[in-house]
Amino acid sequence: MPDNKLKNQVHASTFPIASWLIVSATMGIPTVVLAQSNDDGVVREAQPSQSVRDVLREEHALFSDRLTIEPGISYSYSDRSELALNGFLALDAIFLGNISVDTVESHTTTFDLSTRYGVTDRLELELVIPYVYRSSRYETMGDEGGPGLIEDTVSQGDLGDISAGLYYRLLPETESRPDIVWSFSVRAPTGKHPYDIRTTTIDDEEGGVENLTVPNDLPTGNGVWGVSTGLSLLKTVDPAIIFANLGYTYNIEESFDDISSGDDQVPGKVDLGDSVRFGFGTAFALNERFSLSMSFTYQHAFETQITQDGGSAEDIIGSSANSASVNFGATYGLTDSTSIVTSVGVGLTDDAPDFTLDFRMPFQI
């Protein structure tokens, strides 16, 4: 009899937990937090599922006490065509004069290694080391009414701008409040800057008039120190996760021995335009290991100013930019410590890349 009574007590205490697990697995609801109690009456929270941890890592901060190493590769493509007309319309239909069409196709591939470590359950550190390979194709046609086509391709690969930052949890998530995280990062000008790159003028194969000017090299960095800060919010609404972020980047003015693309050396200062950004989106944890996400991101960069030695500051016309894109992503947990993260971005404005592809594989040690 005592043995049967003990078995009945154990069965009664474990039935609610087992029932919750069965219902969660049947409905596909990710178990983010599951309260368990031991014999001492201490409540212990279960760890989030692998799919939820992947979303937290990519869109927010995981605050794990394990070292996370995340190698990744991203590719972006953009093209821009400009039509220049020099003449007039006859009979409102026939153009008389010179037509020039300039096209630039840009391919950028970035290999980066990101390292994160959660010092505490509220503080996480990050270090990102990128390598950037760029290839741009320049093309022009219709030089002074001629049908000739002139093109050239320039490629460059080098170390990018290294950045280091921290994430600090200001307020943890509750039933009525999202998880709020403050971020701060510093970007070092370790990449090749664009302020003293010389140019070359290309002519057509028949020795015609030269009208295509291309750079000898391509930059892989901004050339100035940058400081970024922002806020990130995340709320779990089973089976979805809603997130949003807002940030600002301040670029520190820097002096250079040469800021000209011509033959003469022109020293001066560059005040790269600051930028403000925001984004929002949602992710769905379909099961313990697989999740889908979609988001919108926007960034506005203010105009850049240059100051030649002995001169006054001048705004660079066309240096401001508005970049907006919509992104679709998926994560899959291979094991409890390794995942595959993929995303596709589609540009919505002229200043944004036409599309981007991103592939990452974070793993924890």
Buried (B, 14 or more C-beta within 10 A) or exposed (E): EEEEEEEEEEEEEEEEEEEBEEEBEEEEBBBBEBEEEEEEEEEEEEEBBBBBBBBBBBBBBBBBEEEBBBBBBBBBBBBEEEEEEEEEEEEEEEEEEBBBEBBBBBBBBBBBEBBBBBEEEBBBEBBBBBBBBBBBBBBBBBBEEBEBBBBBEBEBBBBBBBBBBBBBBEEEBEEEEBBBBBBEBEBEBBBBBBBBBEEEEBBBEEEEEEBBEBBEBBBBBBBBBBBBBBBBBBBBEBBBBBBBBBBEBEBEEBEBEBBBBEEEEBBBBBBBBBBBBBBBBBBBBBBBBBBBBEBBBBBBBBBBBBBBEEEEEEBBEEBBBEBBBBBBBBBBBEEEEEBBBBBBBEBBEEBBBBBBBBEBBBBBE
